[in-house]
């Protein structure tokens, strides 16, 4: 049943790579440096191919957007000025003067065209009570660069507002929002990125007490991120990516890159503390932690690859970027890290924190105290683990019950698209958008109907469009404004029509169904519908279809990788279950915080009652992959001890205690990095940061320190159960004892390590 492996093992791949790098350290460093430089320069030379407008859409919306993308419509940035009064109407002289002054002021900037007011032949929208009106206009030039030219227009409107205190006068639109909101969000990201590095280095300094030991992991992670970003520029020409991909790469790259280095450096230091020679310590670190890095890295990559099955451009771009950054982090950890450690040697332990004491006796480095770690084992987690292993059943029930309790709210998880409400903080333009949407429901985000024809200006097509207008308005689910635009080739008609509801509620969705299923087939068959509401509906439908594929793919391949790595059916199944529990608990916390609103005042946000629609799937993939880091690292140490003759219970205690310091440090870094994203202005990124931070914290404490050892103690040797029909799986090494080592330490040949109490 146990299927213990032979004493002698073949050298594993990670050990071979690490050994070569340590022996040829200058070549390894030169190759890595050249790789990073070439990747960065090549990436800068070709540039990142950004996603086209239709590539982040699905279904009917994607087809409509694809037609529009190739139709040659002018790229225009449209703006509106809201004029609103509590007492005046558009018939009053003061209101009329305010409108006239707005028109005169914006035209005087020379940056606008096609100005429409409520008093024109084709009037701009006015509410039924006449107290709210819009002045509409377009920015001159390319819409993509309009944000760079909109400042004079904003200043002109602000000047008119100051001159008419009796009328609320505010500007909003594509260019102004890109200018004001875009700059604020960019500043947020820069601040989060600047916070991440010092926080990471600070935690590493606390963990190691040595400057080089703290700097090396960060330096390696950053070079991996730089090279992966360069590679992304190359691969993006095959699969375009969203702008947010680089931010996600930084988040994941820093987390896994530092983690992998931590695993490696801690093990090498531990072996040196035991009196091993430099070369031997490096070999053991490569064969053990190096292999754990390889297995966990492959598992993370497989999990990320699941996003390709969504068929959505944003998810596929995220998969592309995260796979590249994890792959480069793994390669760097297995190659350049052994070379660096071989080059630096024991200088990596040069302490900068007084609490870290190093004593050198007969050429051996002995660590007495490293922030609560003694002899490579954590005294704190040793104290936690003792009661867990003495009462495993009670510990498993309590820990499992807590996770289930946290996960229960996830049953009520409700998703929704990103709206202007997603922007948190004191942003006046956001309030303007909300006021416009309240006064003109559906006016900000109309349904867009796209009709392709041989001649979109022919009498037949024009008549059909007019019939579409009449029937759509007659349903009572659509409303003005109604605008028709024809492309230069006169082959595509773009029809914008307002719809009832908020744009995100059931009323708006029913309006889209009515247009698609009733009005369009009867008037302009073959037309497609896009827009914010239609796009959100199509996204949700596509996501519902792809979720089983993504979940099935990730779970199946993670199971197979763990099965092949640890040769245990129980270990593979239990890893899947534990990871699902931690992800479900994270979902539950998200619901409690961001749907129910618990903690609003603490985090400084206002709940929208929903979780951003793309977030649950993305969190599942990311969390499932990242949680495997700790699981593989701990289990590799447990299996290593077990394969050398230790009883399962002792191997579990030894494995948890000897890895607890590393896991704690790695988890703190991940939590800190992810938590910085909870300080951003966009609610979506606050949800992302909190979800990731909470899940990692739960995984590194409740799951790995309590639930994992408790269940392993209860199962005993059944942990290593492998059916006979799976005995063909290769026997992989989790560590090695070479002949050289046996000759150097004959007394230790048959001795099993004893856990430190």
Secondary structure, DSSP 4 states (H G I P E B T S, - for coil): ---PPPSS-PPPHHHHHHHHHHHTHHHHHHHHHHHHHHHHHHHHHH---BPPTTTT--HHHHHHHHHHHTTT-----EEEEEEE-SS--TTSHHHHHHHHHHHHHHHHTT-EEEEE-TTSSSPPPB-TTSSEEEEEEEESS-GGGGGGT-HHHHHHHHHHHHH-TTSEEEEEEHHHHHHHHHHHHHHHHHHHHHHHHHHHHHHHHHHH-BHHHHHHHHHHHHHHHHHHHHHHHHHTTTS-B-TTHHHHHHHHHHHHHHHHHHHHHHHHHHHHHTT--HHHHHHHHHHHHHHHHHHHHHHHHHHHHGGGGG--HHHHHHHHHHHHHHHHHHHHHHHHHHHHHHHHGGGGG-B-STT-EEEEETTEEEEEEBTTEETTEEHHHHHHHHHHHHTHHHHHHHHHHHHHHHHHGGGG--EE---GGGB-SS-HHHHHHHHHHHHSTTTSS-EEEEEE-S-TTSHHHHHHHHHHHHHHHHTTSEEEEEEEEE-TTS-EEEEEEEESS-SSSHHHHHHHHHIIIIIHHHHSTT-EEESHHHHHHHHHHHHHHHHHHHHHHHHHHHHHHHHHHH--HHHHHHHHHHHHHHHHHHHHHHIIIIIS-TTHHHHT----SSEETTHHHHHHHHHHHHHHHHHHHHHHHHHHHHHTT--HHHHHHHHHHHHHHHHHHHHHHHHHHHHHGGGSSBHHHHHHHHHHHHHHHHIIIIIIIIIHHHHHHHHGGGGG---GGGTTS----S----HHHHHHTGGGTTPPP----
